[in-house]
């Protein structure tokens, strides 16, 4: 049996959808109570609620954005329960190689180390930034994109492709044992590309301008540094490197990240 965590989130829901379309039985897990037979209610903040009984392959979708210690504790609880309950293989959705420069990388790298030092077989999917997220960050206001992305490209990937890759690997995890895949895009898109696609003007502000805007947006304390790190890494060219791992797993070219980014803006 395959179980996918974070089932109320977009990525996990898409993974479950791909598995269903392939005729593969799978369960989802979420902390949000939903009355459906294919869902288990688990709260990774409460280890007593976690049970992976009967699960052979666990797709561990990163457990939400929070402070590092909170996310790490959630992942520790999940991995410990998987070891206890006899899970054979964990597929973990991590962060792309270039993501080391981002403000939310530490919990991912800790979890990768925990898996490598654990007792369950593992596969690590180092996911690139979602094309949909890049579109949202570059959404124009009054026809102008002011987000500071510089001229650097981002090797973004459509969420649909990352979900399909996870579903493919979860079906035959033994073929991907102890492998780490860097699932960034095969081409990089720039803020100017997005502006042209949307018929907008790109007139980037500064990181200081962005911080002021975020500080007034009633976000959680850890969120502004995370968002600023994406803009800074893109501006200074740390997110543009491309790879073919996603193509190799899917057996096809990935979806156009520029189209996915624009669609996220246009709704």
C-alpha positions as CSV (number, residue, x, y, z in Angstrom):
1,X,0.0,0.0,0.0
2,X,1.1,3.5,-0.8
3,X,0.3,6.4,1.6
4,X,0.8,10.1,0.7
5,X,1.1,12.6,3.5
6,X,-0.2,16.2,3.4
7,X,-3.3,15.0,1.4
8,X,-5.1,18.4,1.9
9,X,-2.3,20.2,0.0
10,X,-1.9,20.8,-3.7
11,X,1.1,18.6,-4.3
12,X,-0.1,15.5,-2.3
13,X,-3.6,15.8,-3.8
14,X,-2.0,15.8,-7.3
15,X,0.2,12.7,-6.5
16,X,-2.9,10.8,-5.2
17,X,-4.8,11.8,-8.4
18,X,-1.9,10.5,-10.6
19,X,-1.9,7.2,-8.7
20,X,-5.6,6.8,-9.0
21,X,-5.5,7.5,-12.7
22,X,-2.9,4.7,-12.9
23,X,-5.2,2.3,-11.1
24,X,-2.8,2.1,-8.1
25,X,-4.5,1.9,-4.7
26,X,-3.3,4.6,-2.3
27,X,-4.2,6.3,0.9
28,X,-3.8,9.9,1.9
29,X,-3.0,11.3,5.4
30,X,-3.9,14.8,6.7
31,X,-4.4,16.5,10.0
32,X,-7.7,17.8,8.8
33,X,-10.6,15.4,9.6
34,X,-12.4,14.4,6.4
35,X,-14.9,11.5,6.3
36,X,-13.6,9.4,3.4
37,X,-12.3,5.8,3.4
38,X,-9.1,6.6,1.6
39,X,-7.9,9.1,4.2
40,X,-6.2,8.6,7.5
41,X,-6.2,11.5,10.0
42,X,-2.7,12.1,11.4
43,X,-1.1,15.1,13.1
44,X,2.7,15.1,12.8
45,X,2.8,17.4,15.8
46,X,1.3,14.6,17.9
47,X,3.2,11.4,17.4
48,X,0.4,9.4,19.1
49,X,-1.8,10.0,16.0
50,X,0.6,8.6,13.5
51,X,0.1,5.1,12.2
52,X,1.6,3.6,9.0
53,X,0.4,0.1,9.7
54,X,0.1,-1.8,6.4
55,X,1.9,0.9,4.4
56,X,4.8,-0.4,2.3
57,X,5.7,2.9,0.5
58,X,5.4,6.3,2.2
59,X,5.4,9.4,0.1
60,X,6.5,12.0,2.7
61,X,5.4,15.4,1.4
62,X,7.3,18.1,3.4
63,X,5.1,18.9,6.4
64,X,4.1,22.5,5.8
65,X,5.9,25.9,6.1
66,X,6.8,26.7,9.7
67,X,9.9,27.5,11.8
68,X,12.7,24.9,11.2
69,X,12.3,23.3,14.6
70,X,8.6,22.7,14.0
71,X,9.1,21.1,10.5
72,X,12.0,19.0,11.7
73,X,10.0,17.7,14.6
74,X,7.2,16.7,12.3
75,X,9.5,14.9,10.0
76,X,11.2,13.1,12.9
77,X,7.9,11.9,14.2
78,X,6.9,10.6,10.8
79,X,10.1,8.9,10.0
80,X,10.3,7.3,13.5
81,X,6.7,6.0,13.0
82,X,7.6,4.6,9.6
83,X,10.6,2.7,11.1
84,X,8.4,1.4,13.9
85,X,5.5,0.3,11.6
86,X,7.6,-1.5,9.1
87,X,7.4,0.9,6.1
88,X,9.7,-0.5,3.4
89,X,10.4,2.7,1.5
90,X,10.1,6.5,1.9
91,X,9.9,8.9,-1.0
92,X,10.6,12.4,0.3
93,X,9.8,15.6,-1.6
94,X,12.7,17.8,-0.8
95,X,14.2,21.0,-2.3
96,X,16.3,21.4,-5.4
97,X,20.1,21.4,-5.2
98,X,20.2,25.2,-5.8
99,X,17.7,25.6,-2.9
100,X,20.5,25.7,-0.4
101,X,20.4,29.5,-0.8
102,X,16.8,29.6,0.3
103,X,15.5,30.4,3.7
104,X,13.6,27.1,4.1
105,X,16.4,24.7,3.0
106,X,17.6,23.6,6.4
107,X,14.7,21.4,7.4
108,X,14.8,19.7,4.0
109,X,18.6,19.0,4.3
110,X,18.1,17.7,7.9
111,X,15.4,15.4,6.7
112,X,17.5,14.0,3.9
113,X,20.3,13.3,6.4
114,X,17.8,11.6,8.8
115,X,16.6,9.3,6.0
116,X,20.2,8.4,5.0
117,X,21.0,7.5,8.6
118,X,17.7,5.7,9.2
119,X,16.6,2.1,8.7
120,X,14.0,2.5,5.9
121,X,15.0,2.5,2.2
122,X,14.6,6.0,0.7
123,X,14.4,8.1,-2.5
124,X,14.8,11.8,-2.3
125,X,13.1,14.1,-4.9
126,X,14.8,17.5,-4.8
127,X,11.9,19.5,-6.3
128,X,12.5,22.7,-8.1
129,X,10.4,25.8,-7.3
130,X,6.8,25.5,-8.6
131,X,6.2,27.5,-11.8
132,X,2.8,28.4,-10.3
133,X,4.6,30.0,-7.3
134,X,6.9,32.0,-9.6
135,X,3.8,33.3,-11.4
136,X,2.2,34.3,-8.1
137,X,5.3,36.1,-6.9
138,X,5.5,37.9,-10.2
139,X,1.8,38.9,-10.4
140,X,1.5,42.4,-11.9
141,X,-0.3,45.2,-10.2
142,X,-1.9,47.7,-12.5
143,X,0.0,46.1,-15.4
144,X,3.4,46.4,-13.7
145,X,5.6,43.7,-12.1
146,X,7.6,45.2,-9.3
147,X,9.0,42.0,-7.7
148,X,12.8,42.1,-7.5
149,X,13.8,39.1,-9.6
150,X,16.6,40.8,-11.6
151,X,17.5,39.3,-14.9
152,X,18.2,35.8,-13.5
153,X,16.2,32.9,-14.6
154,X,14.5,30.2,-12.5
155,X,14.4,26.6,-13.5
156,X,10.8,26.2,-12.3
157,X,8.7,23.1,-12.8
158,X,4.9,22.8,-13.1
159,X,3.5,21.2,-9.9
160,X,1.6,18.6,-12.1
161,X,5.0,17.3,-13.4
162,X,6.5,17.0,-9.9
163,X,3.4,15.1,-8.7
164,X,3.5,12.8,-11.6
165,X,7.2,12.0,-11.0
166,X,6.5,11.2,-7.4
167,X,3.6,8.9,-8.4
168,X,5.8,7.1,-10.9
169,X,8.6,6.5,-8.4
170,X,6.2,5.5,-5.6
171,X,4.9,2.6,-7.8
172,X,8.3,1.0,-8.2
173,X,10.4,2.5,-5.4
174,X,12.9,-0.4,-5.5
175,X,14.1,0.9,-8.9
176,X,15.0,4.2,-7.3
177,X,16.5,3.0,-4.0
178,X,19.1,5.4,-2.4
179,X,18.7,7.8,-5.4
180,X,18.5,11.6,-5.1
181,X,16.9,13.3,-8.1
182,X,17.3,17.0,-8.9
183,X,13.9,17.8,-10.4
184,X,14.4,21.3,-11.7
185,X,13.1,22.5,-15.0
186,X,14.8,21.9,-18.4
187,X,14.7,25.6,-19.1
188,X,14.8,28.7,-17.0
189,X,12.2,31.5,-17.1
190,X,12.8,35.1,-16.2
191,X,10.6,37.8,-14.8
192,X,10.8,39.5,-18.2
193,X,9.5,36.3,-19.8
194,X,6.5,36.3,-17.5
195,X,5.9,40.0,-18.1
196,X,5.9,39.5,-21.9
197,X,3.6,36.5,-21.5
198,X,1.1,38.5,-19.5
199,X,1.5,41.7,-21.5
200,X,2.8,43.5,-18.5
201,X,5.8,45.8,-17.8
202,X,8.6,44.6,-15.7
203,X,10.0,47.4,-13.5
204,X,11.6,45.6,-10.5
205,X,11.9,47.3,-7.2
206,X,14.5,46.5,-4.5
207,X,14.7,43.9,-1.8
208,X,14.2,46.7,0.7
209,X,10.9,47.7,-1.1
210,X,9.8,44.0,-0.9
211,X,10.6,43.7,2.8
212,X,8.6,46.8,3.5
213,X,5.6,45.4,1.6
214,X,5.9,42.0,3.3
215,X,6.2,43.6,6.8
216,X,2.9,45.3,6.2
217,X,1.2,42.2,4.9
218,X,0.4,40.5,8.3
219,X,2.4,37.4,7.4
220,X,3.8,35.0,10.0
221,X,7.2,36.0,11.3
222,X,9.2,33.3,9.4
223,X,7.5,34.0,6.0
224,X,9.1,37.3,4.9
225,X,12.7,35.9,5.1
226,X,11.6,32.8,3.1
227,X,10.0,34.9,0.4
228,X,12.9,37.4,0.3
229,X,15.4,34.6,-0.1
230,X,13.6,33.4,-3.3
231,X,13.7,36.9,-4.8
232,X,17.4,37.4,-3.8
233,X,18.5,33.9,-5.1
234,X,16.7,34.5,-8.4
235,X,18.1,38.0,-8.8
236,X,21.7,36.8,-8.2
237,X,21.5,33.8,-10.6
238,X,21.4,30.9,-8.1
239,X,18.2,29.3,-9.4
240,X,18.8,29.1,-13.1
241,X,20.6,25.8,-13.5
242,X,18.6,23.2,-15.5
243,X,18.7,19.4,-15.4
244,X,17.1,16.5,-17.3
245,X,16.1,14.4,-14.3
246,X,12.4,15.3,-14.6
247,X,12.4,14.3,-18.3
248,X,14.1,11.0,-17.6
249,X,11.5,10.1,-14.9
250,X,8.4,11.3,-16.9
251,X,9.6,9.9,-20.2
252,X,8.5,13.1,-21.9
253,X,9.3,16.8,-21.9
254,X,7.9,18.6,-18.9
255,X,5.1,21.1,-19.2
256,X,6.0,24.6,-20.2
257,X,6.8,26.4,-17.0
258,X,6.1,29.8,-18.5
259,X,2.6,28.8,-19.4
260,X,2.1,27.4,-15.9
261,X,3.3,30.6,-14.3
262,X,1.1,32.7,-16.4
263,X,-1.9,30.5,-15.8
264,X,-1.4,30.9,-12.0
265,X,-1.7,34.6,-12.4
266,X,-4.6,34.6,-14.7
267,X,-6.6,32.1,-12.6
